[in-house]
Amino acid sequence: MNGTTYKRCGCRNAAGKRLGQQCPKLRRGGGGWNSAHGVWQYQIELPPAADGRRRPLRRGKYTTQTEAEAILGKIRDALAAADAGEPNDLTTVGDLIETALKAGNPLPTPAEVRRLLHLGGIAEIPTVQAWLTVWLAGRKAIRAGTRRSYTGHITNHLIPHLGSVRVDKLRVSHLDAMFDAVGERNELIVAMRASRDAANRDKVKGMRLVRPATMHRIRATLRVALNAAIRQGYIDINPAKHVELPTANRPKPLVWTDERVEQWRATGQTPGRVMVWTPAQTGAFLDHTQATHDPLYALYHLIAYRGLRRGEACGLHWADVDLPNNQLTIRWQITQHGWATALERPKTDDSEAIVALDAATVDAITAHRTRQRRERLAAGPRWVHTGLVFTTPTGEALHPADVTDHFQHLTRQVGLPPVRLHDLRHGAATLALAAGVDMKIVQAMLRHSSITVTADTYTSVLPDLARNAAEQTAAIVPRRTTLNQINQQAVG
């Protein structure tokens, strides 16, 4: 009953048969959706009617996938408010949804569903699965990304391991067993990946390790949900508060030194989870991107020099760029939820700030503005006035995933060792530190909430910095005799 969204059109082939989702005009040459062709629809299977009749639901002539997903999300939320173990409740909710759609009325909200199902009765103490489902459906004031994260934790971990336990019977030992199972799965994945048997390696292909940081986030999701259960009177204490987990250390970036590049070329393996280019490697990438007149050169330049996040660069508006005063303001970001995107405010107040621009970055943005004006003239009436700095040739917002894919394509063209697009942001910090910029200034540039985050992440990235620091420290100690003089005296 999760449902899906899809795009289709009314085009027909030579035999007069509708092409539907197979029409080649639905996508552009680069693989992205063609906003000028076709409509978005959703489909979902409602719970069976009282007489056993199936109720497949396909609706919509929506302009965007976001609109179709929004309606589908309301249907999912209404269904989730019912007890999955009570067929009659599910049938009742299905009736409500079906009636509302036929009459053109608003879909029932989770609160309306719960009031209808439980009016006049005392709800029994739910299982973890039932409570998590109801709790998530009732969360109204959370960001789409947070909801997606909660859903992943609940669907992939909490319900499979704890779903059948009644919330008042949940103990720390249950949670310990869950995280032990997660750890055993991690060990199996590591062992299978290292196996000489290709069949074993194939069995875990695409499977991701659940690292300590993710374990902490899973526990945090359960802790918040159980706090709500306390407020409902189902439980008195929250067992998620008392679970001990491995320390979640933030991965520190490693620089692609000559030795590491040589090892990577020989083995194909990267020495660390987070890698950053040296200043010379960053320069080689930007030189190639500029020399080939790549339309996204200014975007990559901005990230590499000033450390913007991908979503912040994609969501940057011309109204927030002040080139005469060499600065811009971070006020928006394009976030990705699954494949759908949304223009949202930064998650924290620290992320919404003014970023100073150097002369080279001002020149890059100025040249990009000239290029965009030419594209707007060429597009004519097809131009979409989004006000964004970085757009498609017709003015539409860039999809963050397309920006990442293009970055990886350019990296391969140059022949550089692999880094993530987000690692250009890490690279901006290393460039600043290599230039002697104070750590507090780097923190402000990256808009970290604490200088501890900045220092813990970047203090060891450039070997030259560590060597220079060691030399500078040694130089301030007054000595009457140098090591060379001591050695000469010993030889004499």
N, C-alpha and C positions, 0 to 999 in steps of 0.2 A: 504493500500500500504506500510505498514511498513516492511513486509516480516519477515522471520525467517531463522535460520540455524538449521540443524539437521544432525545426523550421521546415515549412513546406510552401508550395505555390500551386497555382492552377494551370501551369503549362502542360501541354499534351505532346506526345510523340507523333510520328507520322501515321500511326495506326489509330490515333485519337485517344490513347490511354493516358490518364493523368500521370505526370512524372512524380508528383508529391515531393518526398524528401530527396529524390535522386536527381532533381533538376541541376544541371551544371552551373546555372546562373546564380544559384544560392550562395556560392562562394566566389571571392575574387581570385585573381591569378596567384597571389601569394598564400592562399589558403584561408584567409579571414572571411568572416561572413560579409555578404553584400547587403548593406542596409537598405538599398534601393529595390530589392527584389524579395518577394515572399513575405510570409507572416509567421509569427511565433504562436505555437499552441502548447497546451499541456495535456497530459493523459495520466489517469490514475484509476485504480480499481477500488471502488467503494465497497464496504462490507456487504455481503449478500442481504437481499431483502428478507422480510419475514417468511415469504413463500419460497425462499431458496433461490430466487432469481438473481443472476449475476448483474452487476451494475458497473460496467466499464464506462469511464467518463472521459470524453475528448472534447475540449472546448478551446476557443480562442482565435482571434485575429489580431494579435498584439503586435505592435511595432517593434518592440525590443524583447529580448529574452528576460530581462529584469522584470518587466511587467508580468510575463507569464509565470515566472518563478514566484512572484509576490502572491498571486492568486493561489498557486499550488501550495505555497507555504501556509496560507490561511487554512486550506483544507487539511493539510497535515496536522496543524496545531489543533484543529477541532477534533480530529480523530484521535490524536494523542491524549486528549483530555479524558477519553473513555478508558475503562479498565480493559486491557488487551485480553484478559482471561474471561471476560463476560460478553459472550456473543450478543446477548440482547441489548446491552449498552451500545456496542458497536453498531448494531442494526439501527438503533434509535438515532445515533449521531449521523449515520448514513442517510436516514430519512430526512433529518434536518437539512443536511447539505443539499440533497437532491431537490427538496421542496424550495429552498432558497434560490437555487440556480434557475429552476423552472419559472419562478415568479419574478426573477430579476431583483431579489432582495439581497441585502448584505449577508455574507456568510456568517454563521454563528461563531462567536469568539469562544476560546477555551473557558473563560469564566461563565459564559451563558450555558455552555455544555455541562460544566460541573454543577451549576445551580439546578439545572433540569434533572440531572441524574441523581443528585443527592438531596434534593429538597425534601425536608421532613424526615430524613433518616440520618443515622449516625454512621459515618463511614468506618469500615473496619480498618485495622492497622495494615497498611499496605506492605508489599514486598519491596525490596530495593528497586527492582525493575519498575514496578507500578509507580513508586514515589518519584524516581528520577524522571520518568516520562511525564508525569503530571507537573512536576516542579519546572522542568525545562519549558513545557508548553505555556506555563504561566509567567515566565520571565519576559517582560515587555520592554524594559528600558536597557537592553544590552545591545552592543554593536553586533553587526552581522558576523564579523570575524570571531568574536567571543562565542556567539551561538554555535558557529561551526566547530570551534575548538571543543566546547562542551559536548556537542553531539558526537564527535569522534571519540572522546574519552568514554562517554557513556556506552556507545554502540560497540566499540572495539575491546573495551577492557572491563568496565564496571558491571554491565549487565551479564556478559558471558561468565564472569567469575563469581559475582555476588547477587545476581538478579533474583534468584529463588529464595534468598534469605529475607525473612521479615525484618523491617527496619529496627524494631525494638529488640531483636535477637542478634543484631550485628555486633561483632566483637573485634577487637584489635587482631585476634588470631586469624579471623577471616581475611583481613586486609594483608596480614603478613603472608598468608598462603597465596594470595593473588600476586603480590609482588615477587614472591619466590618463583611462581610459575612464569612470570614475565622474565625473570633472570635466567631461568632454565631455557626458555625459548631463545634468548639472546645467545646463550652458550651453544645451542644447537646450530643457530645460523652461522656463528663464527666457525664452528667445526666443519660444517658442510661447505662453507666457502673455501676453506683451506684443503678440502679433500682433493685427492688426485683423480677421483672418479668424476667425470663430467656430468654423469646423471645426478650425483649428489649435489653438485653445484647448481644444476638446473632446478632442483627442488626448492631452493631458497632464492632463486633469482627474483629480484624485485622486492623481496622482503626486507623491511627496515628494522634496525635495532631500536629498542626502546631505551634510550639513554637516561641517566639519572635526572637530567633536567625535565624530561617528559614525565618521568615517574612523579616528580614533585608537582607538576601541573595536573596530573590525573588525581593525585590526592587532594589538591586544592579544589578541584571541581566537586569531588565527593564531600569535602568539608563544608563548602558553601551550601550544597543541597541538604546535608544533614542539619546544618544550623536552621534551615527553614523548617525541617521536620520537628526540631525542638520547639520552634514557635507555634507549631500546630498541635503540640502536646503529645506527639507520638513517642518521643524519646526524651531522656533527661540529660544524657551526656553524648558527646560527639567522639566516637572512636577514631575518626580520621585525624584528630589532633594529636594522638598518642602513638602514631606509627613512626618508626625510625627508618629512614631511607639513606642510601649512599649520598654523600655530598655532591651537589650539582656544580661542578667547576665549569666556569665559562671557558670554552676552547680559545687558546691564545693563538693569534696568527703567526705563521712562519713565513719568512721571506724566501723567495725562489733564488737562492744563491747558485753560483755556477755548479757546485757539487750536487745540489739537490736537482737541478735541471738535468745534469748528466745521469743521475740515478733514474729520474723519471723517463728519460729517453731510452734507457736500457731496459727498464722493467715495466713501464707504463703505470706505475703506482705513485701516488702522491704521498709525501712524508707526513702530512698532517691534514686534519679536517678543514682547517681554514688556512689558505695560502694567499700571500700578497706579492705583487710584483715589486721589483726594485724600481727606483726612479728611472733608470735607463730603460727598463722593460715597459714601464708606463709610457714613457716618451715615445718608444717605438710603436706602441699601439696607437697613440693619438696621432703621430706623424702619418702613419698609414691611413687612418680613418680620414684625416684631413686631406691628404694627397689624393684620395679617391673620391673626394667631394661627397662623402657619405652624408645623407640627410640628417642622421642622428649624431653627427660629430659633436655639435655643441652640447647635446645632452650628456654624452659620455665625458666630455671635457669638464662639464659642471660637476658631475659626480666625482671625477678623479681629482679635481683641484679643490673643491669645497665640501666634499663629503655628504652630498644630499643622498637620501634614500631613494630607491627606484620609484616608489609611489609618489614621493614629493616632487621629483623631477617631472614625472608624467602629469602631475596635477598642478604644475606651476602655471599661473595666469600672468598675462602681460600687465594687468592692473597691479600686480604685486612686484613688478620689476622696476627698479629705479636706477637706470644706467647712469644718468648725470651724477648721482651721488654714490655710485659704485656699491650698490646693495640690492638685495631682494628680501622679501618676507615670505616665510613658509606659513601658509594659511590653509592649504588644501593638499590632499593626497588622493591618488586613485588606488583603491584597494581591490584585491581580487578575492572573490569568494567562490571557490570552485573555478568555473570558467567565467562566471558573471563578474562584472566590475561595478564599482560605485565610487562617486566623488564624495569624500568625507573629510571632516576636520581631523587634524592630527590627534592621536590618542591621548597625549599628555600636554600640559601647558608648556613644559620645557621644549617640546618639539616645535611649537609654534613660536617662531622667533625671527629676528633679522639676521641675515647672513651677509657678511662683507664680501665684496668681489675684488679680485686683483685685476690689473689692466688687461692681461691676456684673456681672462674669462669674459670681461666686458666686450673685448673685440670679438670673441667667438659668438657671443649672444647677439651682438650687433649685426654680424655677417649672417647669422641665422635668421634674424628678423627680415633682412633684405631678401633672403631666399624665400621665406614664407610669403612675403608680399607678392613675389613673382608667381608662386603657386596659387595664391588666391586669385590673381588676375587670370591665370590659365584655367582655373576651375570655373570661373564665372558664376552662374546661378547654382551650380552644384556645391559651392562652398558652404560649409557648416560653420556658423559663427559661435564657436565655443569659448573664445577668448583665451585659449590655452597657448602656451609658448611652443610646445612640441606637439605636433599633430600629424595626421596623415596628409597626403597631397590635396585632400578635399576639406581639410580643417577639422576632421573628426578626432576624438581622443585616441591616443595610442593605447593598445592593450599591453599591460605590463609584461605579459608572457612573451609577446612578440618582440619587445625591446630586449628581453633576456636572450631569446633565441638568436636575434641578430648580433648581439654582442659575442655570443659563442662562435658564430660564423666568422666574424671579423678576427677573433682570436686565432682561429685555425688558419685563416688566410696569412696572418703575420708569422705563424709558426711559434707562438709563445706558449709557455707552459700554462695549464688550465687554472683559471680562477673563476669564482662566481662574480656576477655583476655586483653583488653587495660588497664583494671584496675590494672593489674600487673605492668604496667608502673607507674601508680599513686602510687602503693605500694612501688616501688623502691624509689620514692621521700620521702615517709613517713619513710622508713627505714633509709635513709640518714639523715633526720632531727632528728629522734630519736637518732641517733648516735652522734648528735652534729655537723653535717656538716653544714658549712655556706650556707645561702640561695643562694649566688652568685655561689658557687660551684655546688649546686643542679641545678641551671639554666643552667650551662654549661653542666652538665651531660645529662639533658633532651633536650638540644639544643633549648631552648625557645628563641624567638627573643628579649624578654624583661624580666627583673627580675620582673616587675609588674605582668606579667602573672603567674610566678611561685609563687610569694608571695600571690596573690589573690586566687590562687587555693589551696595552701597547709598550710596556716598559722594556720588553725583550725582543722587539721585532727586528730591529736593524743591528747587525753585529758591529758596524762601525760606531754606532752610538755607545754601545757598551765599552768598546776599546777606548774611545775618546774620553768617556767618563772615568775609566780607570787611570788613564794618563793624567787627566786634570787633577784627580784626587791625589795621585802620587806626587805631583809637582808642587803641591802646597806644603809638603813635609820638608822642613829644612834639614839637609844632610851635609856633613863636612867632607864625607868621602863617598864617591860613587862606586857602583859595583865594578866598573871597568878598572878603577884605580886599585880596588882590593885585589882583583885578579892579577893585575900587573905586579903588585907587591908580592903575591904568592909565587909567581913565576920567578921573580928576581931572588 
